[in-house]
Amino acid sequence: MTKKILVVEDNEKNLTLMRVLLEYQGYVVVLAQNGEEGIRLAREQRPDLILMDIQMPVMDGYAAIKILRGDPQLQGIKIIAVTGLAMRGDKELILQSGFDDYLAKPVEKQQLSAVITKCLGEE
């Protein structure tokens, strides 16, 4: 069965790039432009995986992850932070916030594929 990935990202170019990369790999892709929209779509679409930016307008990734992790119907979904926050300590803070993994922008195709494969248990 084809896996569904929700991409939550406010930058239009990054959204388009992620959609193209993921669709090329055979995934069904759902797009959201902020955390609020991402939560709504996660509840409606029940994706297998969520790729989420941290710094977004309306609702950032930290606020969104708290809500997603608190929703019993969304408990099993793996959520990967995809962010420009790449200073020392950022990765640890992001993982402590409830994300399952972390990718720093700009994301390389091979790195993206490896993390998705690991999180979806497709190895």
KAQUI-V219483 format. One record per residue. N is the residue number from 0. SS is DSSP state (alpha for helix, beta for strand, coil for the rest). BURIAL is 1 if it has 24 or more other C-alpha atoms within 12 Angstrom, else 0. D_FIRST is the distance of its C-alpha to the first C-alpha in whole Angstrom. Layout:
n:ss:burial:d_first
N:SS:BURIAL:D_FIRST
N:SS:BURIAL:D_FIRST
This chain:
n:ss:burial:d_first
0:coil:0:0
1:coil:0:4
2:coil:1:6
3:beta:1:9
4:beta:1:13
5:beta:1:16
6:beta:1:19
7:beta:1:23
8:coil:1:25
9:coil:1:29
10:coil:1:29
11:alpha:0:28
12:alpha:0:28
13:alpha:1:26
14:alpha:1:24
15:alpha:0:24
16:alpha:0:23
17:alpha:1:20
18:alpha:1:19
19:alpha:0:19
20:alpha:1:19
21:alpha:1:15
22:alpha:0:14
23:alpha:0:16
24:coil:0:13
25:coil:0:10
26:coil:1:10
27:beta:1:10
28:beta:1:14
29:beta:1:16
30:beta:1:20
31:beta:1:23
32:coil:1:26
33:coil:1:28
34:alpha:1:27
35:alpha:1:28
36:alpha:1:25
37:alpha:1:23
38:alpha:1:23
39:alpha:1:23
40:alpha:1:20
41:alpha:1:18
42:alpha:0:20
43:alpha:0:19
44:alpha:1:15
45:coil:1:14
46:coil:1:13
47:coil:1:11
48:beta:1:14
49:beta:1:17
50:beta:1:20
51:beta:1:23
52:coil:1:26
53:coil:1:29
54:coil:1:32
55:coil:1:31
56:coil:0:34
57:coil:0:33
58:coil:1:32
59:coil:1:31
60:alpha:1:28
61:alpha:1:31
62:alpha:1:31
63:alpha:1:28
64:alpha:1:26
65:alpha:1:29
66:alpha:1:28
67:alpha:1:24
68:alpha:1:25
69:alpha:0:27
70:coil:0:25
71:alpha:0:24
72:alpha:0:21
73:alpha:1:19
74:coil:0:20
75:coil:0:17
76:coil:1:16
77:beta:1:17
78:beta:1:20
79:beta:1:21
80:beta:1:24
81:beta:1:25
82:beta:1:29
83:coil:0:32
84:coil:0:34
85:coil:0:34
86:coil:0:38
87:coil:0:39
88:coil:0:37
89:alpha:0:35
90:alpha:1:32
91:alpha:0:33
92:alpha:0:34
93:alpha:1:30
94:alpha:0:29
95:alpha:0:31
96:coil:1:30
97:coil:1:27
98:coil:1:25
99:coil:1:23
100:beta:1:23
101:beta:1:25
102:beta:1:26
103:beta:1:29
104:coil:0:29
105:coil:0:29
106:coil:1:26
107:coil:0:26
108:alpha:0:22
109:alpha:0:22
110:alpha:0:23
111:alpha:1:20
112:alpha:1:18
113:alpha:0:19
114:alpha:1:19
115:alpha:1:16
116:alpha:0:15
117:alpha:0:17
118:alpha:1:16
119:alpha:1:12
120:coil:0:14
121:coil:0:12
122:coil:0:16
